Amino acid sequence: MAVGRNAVLLGVGVAGVSYLSTKANRSKVKNIWFTAKDKTMSFLNRKCSELDPLIEKAGHPDPYDHEDNKMVDEGAMYGVHYYNNAKHG
């Protein structure tokens, strides 16, 4: 089993080396790598910028946002209700 896996890995390695032996193929792989890296970084930065308002709101809740305060109040009581139901059945 391990011999077969090693043979496959060796074959993949040899194929990779033979593909990258020409300068044109190396530049193609390099361009693909940098393009994928740039797309990934732009996606991650976009996600972080979308979360910034939520993080700021979580750190500084508005006392006049009644819906948010109601949700927090209900969430805070969940543990108490669970304990009471478990204890008193």
Z-matrix of the N, CA and C atoms (Angstrom, degrees):
N
C 1 1.446
C 2 1.529 1 110.49
N 3 1.334 2 115.99 1 -48.31
C 4 1.460 3 119.74 2 -179.76
C 5 1.524 4 110.88 3 -68.95
N 6 1.328 5 116.81 4 -31.74
C 7 1.467 6 120.08 5 179.56
C 8 1.526 7 109.79 6 -66.10
N 9 1.312 8 117.54 7 -40.80
C 10 1.462 9 121.83 8 178.35
C 11 1.523 10 111.66 9 -64.64
N 12 1.334 11 115.61 10 -41.36
C 13 1.459 12 119.72 11 178.66
C 14 1.534 13 110.38 12 -65.33
N 15 1.330 14 116.64 13 -41.18
C 16 1.466 15 120.57 14 178.60
C 17 1.525 16 110.80 15 -64.61
N 18 1.328 17 116.63 16 -37.59
C 19 1.459 18 119.98 17 179.61
C 20 1.533 19 110.65 18 -66.53
N 21 1.324 20 116.27 19 -40.30
C 22 1.456 21 119.97 20 178.29
C 23 1.527 22 109.99 21 -65.06
N 24 1.317 23 117.50 22 -44.88
C 25 1.461 24 120.50 23 178.68
C 26 1.518 25 111.34 24 -62.54
N 27 1.321 26 116.99 25 -39.76
C 28 1.460 27 120.88 26 177.20
C 29 1.530 28 110.46 27 -63.72
N 30 1.306 29 117.34 28 -41.49
C 31 1.460 30 121.45 29 178.25
C 32 1.521 31 111.80 30 -63.92
N 33 1.334 32 117.02 31 -41.78
C 34 1.464 33 120.90 32 178.01
C 35 1.528 34 109.85 33 -64.67
N 36 1.317 35 116.82 34 -40.41
C 37 1.459 36 120.63 35 178.39
C 38 1.514 37 112.40 36 -63.97
N 39 1.313 38 116.80 37 -44.41
C 40 1.464 39 120.67 38 178.96
C 41 1.529 40 110.44 39 -65.17
N 42 1.320 41 117.26 40 -41.18
C 43 1.466 42 120.38 41 178.53
C 44 1.527 43 110.29 42 -63.81
N 45 1.311 44 117.56 43 -40.51
C 46 1.452 45 121.30 44 178.85
C 47 1.520 46 112.23 45 -64.84
N 48 1.325 47 116.38 46 -43.30
C 49 1.459 48 120.17 47 179.00
C 50 1.520 49 110.57 48 -65.40
N 51 1.327 50 117.07 49 -42.06
C 52 1.461 51 119.08 50 -179.92
C 53 1.531 52 111.37 51 -67.47
N 54 1.340 53 117.82 52 -34.21
C 55 1.454 54 120.45 53 178.16
C 56 1.531 55 110.63 54 -69.39
N 57 1.315 56 116.13 55 -40.67
C 58 1.462 57 120.12 56 -177.63
C 59 1.530 58 113.47 57 -83.46
N 60 1.319 59 117.73 58 6.05
C 61 1.459 60 120.00 59 -178.36
C 62 1.527 61 112.30 60 -73.46
N 63 1.325 62 118.26 61 -21.55
C 64 1.463 63 120.06 62 178.23
C 65 1.523 64 109.94 63 -98.59
N 66 1.311 65 115.83 64 146.55
C 67 1.452 66 121.50 65 -176.57
C 68 1.536 67 112.10 66 -65.42
N 69 1.331 68 117.72 67 -35.38
C 70 1.465 69 121.15 68 -179.90
C 71 1.529 70 110.87 69 -63.31
N 72 1.327 71 116.18 70 -42.52
C 73 1.463 72 119.52 71 179.89
C 74 1.523 73 111.22 72 -68.67
N 75 1.338 74 116.79 73 -37.14
C 76 1.460 75 119.56 74 177.30
C 77 1.524 76 110.80 75 -62.42
N 78 1.332 77 116.69 76 -41.43
C 79 1.464 78 118.75 77 -179.91
C 80 1.526 79 111.10 78 -68.71
N 81 1.341 80 118.15 79 -34.78
C 82 1.469 81 120.82 80 175.74
C 83 1.526 82 110.69 81 -61.74
N 84 1.336 83 115.69 82 -47.08
C 85 1.465 84 120.18 83 -178.99
C 86 1.520 85 110.06 84 -64.52
N 87 1.334 86 117.06 85 -39.48
C 88 1.457 87 120.47 86 179.48
C 89 1.528 88 110.84 87 -64.50
N 90 1.330 89 117.56 88 -42.15
C 91 1.469 90 120.88 89 178.35
C 92 1.522 91 111.63 90 -64.72
N 93 1.321 92 116.43 91 -41.63
C 94 1.469 93 120.33 92 177.95
C 95 1.530 94 110.08 93 -62.59
N 96 1.320 95 116.21 94 -41.76
C 97 1.468 96 121.47 95 -179.65
C 98 1.524 97 110.61 96 -62.02
N 99 1.345 98 117.47 97 -49.53
C 100 1.459 99 120.72 98 -177.93
C 101 1.527 100 111.72 99 -67.33
N 102 1.320 101 117.72 100 -36.24
C 103 1.458 102 120.66 101 177.49
C 104 1.531 103 110.61 102 -64.43
N 105 1.333 104 116.58 103 -44.62
C 106 1.464 105 120.40 104 179.05
C 107 1.526 106 110.38 105 -64.34
N 108 1.332 107 117.02 106 -39.96
C 109 1.459 108 120.38 107 179.28
C 110 1.523 109 110.79 108 -64.64
N 111 1.328 110 117.76 109 -43.64
C 112 1.461 111 120.98 110 179.32
C 113 1.527 112 111.95 111 -63.67
N 114 1.338 113 116.77 112 -41.75
C 115 1.467 114 119.81 113 178.62
C 116 1.525 115 111.11 114 -64.84
N 117 1.323 116 116.39 115 -40.62
C 118 1.458 117 120.48 116 179.42
C 119 1.518 118 111.05 117 -64.63
N 120 1.329 119 116.80 118 -44.89
C 121 1.466 120 119.91 119 -179.56
C 122 1.527 121 110.96 120 -65.71
N 123 1.333 122 118.27 121 -39.07
C 124 1.464 123 119.52 122 178.68
C 125 1.524 124 110.73 123 -67.07
N 126 1.334 125 117.33 124 -36.32
C 127 1.465 126 120.83 125 177.23
C 128 1.526 127 110.60 126 -64.96
N 129 1.333 128 116.99 127 -45.00
C 130 1.459 129 120.34 128 -179.47
C 131 1.523 130 111.23 129 -66.15
N 132 1.320 131 117.81 130 -39.76
C 133 1.459 132 120.55 131 178.36
C 134 1.526 133 111.44 132 -66.58
N 135 1.335 134 116.80 133 -35.94
C 136 1.466 135 120.27 134 177.99
C 137 1.518 136 109.88 135 -65.78
N 138 1.314 137 117.19 136 -42.79
C 139 1.458 138 120.38 137 179.47
C 140 1.523 139 111.12 138 -63.68
N 141 1.323 140 118.00 139 -40.19
C 142 1.458 141 120.68 140 179.71
C 143 1.516 142 110.78 141 -65.71
N 144 1.327 143 117.88 142 -39.68
C 145 1.455 144 119.76 143 -178.86
C 146 1.528 145 111.40 144 -69.86
N 147 1.320 146 117.94 145 -28.41
C 148 1.462 147 120.59 146 176.75
C 149 1.527 148 111.05 147 -72.88
N 150 1.328 149 117.52 148 -28.06
C 151 1.457 150 120.85 149 -178.28
C 152 1.525 151 113.06 150 -85.93
N 153 1.315 152 118.63 151 -15.29
C 154 1.458 153 121.32 152 -177.16
C 155 1.525 154 113.10 153 -56.34
N 156 1.357 155 120.40 154 -46.81
C 157 1.476 156 118.44 155 179.26
C 158 1.529 157 112.32 156 -62.81
N 159 1.314 158 117.64 157 -35.32
C 160 1.468 159 119.94 158 179.10
C 161 1.516 160 111.14 159 -67.77
N 162 1.318 161 116.46 160 -40.02
C 163 1.461 162 119.87 161 179.72
C 164 1.524 163 109.93 162 -66.58
N 165 1.338 164 116.70 163 -40.85
C 166 1.460 165 119.56 164 179.36
C 167 1.527 166 110.61 165 -65.47
N 168 1.331 167 117.20 166 -39.52
C 169 1.457 168 120.04 167 179.21
C 170 1.533 169 110.42 168 -66.47
N 171 1.308 170 117.03 169 -36.57
C 172 1.458 171 120.26 170 179.67
C 173 1.522 172 110.58 171 -67.74
N 174 1.335 173 116.90 172 -34.06
C 175 1.455 174 120.05 173 -179.09
C 176 1.517 175 112.75 174 -78.93
N 177 1.334 176 118.14 175 -28.56
C 178 1.461 177 122.75 176 -177.40
C 179 1.529 178 109.15 177 -134.06
N 180 1.338 179 118.28 178 78.99
C 181 1.462 180 119.49 179 -177.50
C 182 1.528 181 111.36 180 -67.95
N 183 1.312 182 114.95 181 145.83
C 184 1.466 183 121.86 182 179.65
C 185 1.529 184 108.26 183 -84.79
N 186 1.328 185 118.12 184 122.48
C 187 1.477 186 118.68 185 -178.80
C 188 1.522 187 113.09 186 -69.15
N 189 1.340 188 118.07 187 -15.89
C 190 1.460 189 120.84 188 -179.07
C 191 1.530 190 112.27 189 -98.13
N 192 1.319 191 117.75 190 3.95
C 193 1.466 192 121.32 191 175.99
C 194 1.526 193 107.14 192 -88.42
N 195 1.332 194 116.45 193 88.46
C 196 1.460 195 121.80 194 -170.93
C 197 1.523 196 112.63 195 -66.30
N 198 1.328 197 117.88 196 -36.23
C 199 1.469 198 119.56 197 179.91
C 200 1.523 199 110.57 198 -65.16
N 201 1.318 200 116.66 199 -41.76
C 202 1.456 201 120.21 200 179.72
C 203 1.531 202 110.38 201 -66.81
N 204 1.317 203 116.85 202 -42.75
C 205 1.462 204 120.17 203 179.32
C 206 1.525 205 111.60 204 -65.14
N 207 1.321 206 116.80 205 -35.78
C 208 1.466 207 121.06 206 177.72
C 209 1.529 208 110.21 207 -64.90
N 210 1.345 209 115.94 208 -41.78
C 211 1.459 210 120.24 209 179.10
C 212 1.529 211 110.47 210 -64.15
N 213 1.327 212 117.34 211 -41.68
C 214 1.461 213 120.88 212 179.42
C 215 1.514 214 110.00 213 -65.43
N 216 1.324 215 117.44 214 -40.22
C 217 1.457 216 121.74 215 179.51
C 218 1.528 217 110.54 216 -62.85
N 219 1.326 218 117.00 217 -44.58
C 220 1.462 219 120.24 218 179.04
C 221 1.522 220 110.77 219 -65.00
N 222 1.331 221 116.54 220 -38.04
C 223 1.463 222 119.80 221 178.69
C 224 1.513 223 112.07 222 -67.22
N 225 1.334 224 116.32 223 -35.12
C 226 1.459 225 120.02 224 -179.93
C 227 1.517 226 110.60 225 -69.85
N 228 1.294 227 118.30 226 -29.36
C 229 1.456 228 121.57 227 -178.97
C 230 1.522 229 113.14 228 -84.58
N 231 1.325 230 117.98 229 -8.81
C 232 1.461 231 120.31 230 -177.31
C 233 1.524 232 111.04 231 -60.61
N 234 1.309 233 117.07 232 -45.11
C 235 1.456 234 120.55 233 -179.09
C 236 1.518 235 112.31 234 -63.53
N 237 1.328 236 116.54 235 -38.24
C 238 1.460 237 120.97 236 179.41
C 239 1.524 238 110.29 237 -66.75
N 240 1.330 239 116.81 238 -45.36
C 241 1.467 240 120.29 239 178.53
C 242 1.524 241 111.02 240 -63.27
N 243 1.318 242 117.68 241 -40.48
C 244 1.457 243 121.11 242 179.88
C 245 1.523 244 110.57 243 -63.23
N 246 1.325 245 116.26 244 -44.83
C 247 1.464 246 120.59 245 179.79
C 248 1.522 247 110.91 246 -63.56
N 249 1.333 248 116.67 247 -44.10
C 250 1.461 249 119.75 248 -179.55
C 251 1.523 250 111.18 249 -63.60
N 252 1.332 251 117.57 250 -41.65
C 253 1.465 252 120.00 251 179.15
C 254 1.529 253 110.80 252 -67.33
N 255 1.303 254 117.56 253 -37.80
C 256 1.477 255 119.94 254 -178.99
C 257 1.525 256 110.23 255 -71.06
N 258 1.321 257 117.11 256 -38.26
C 259 1.452 258 121.28 257 -175.66
C 260 1.523 259 111.86 258 -78.11
N 261 1.330 260 116.62 259 -42.32
C 262 1.464 261 120.08 260 -172.72
C 263 1.522 262 112.75 261 -107.94
N 264 1.302 263 115.88 262 -2.08
C 265 1.389 264 123.58 263 170.99
C 266 1.409 265 130.32 264 65.54
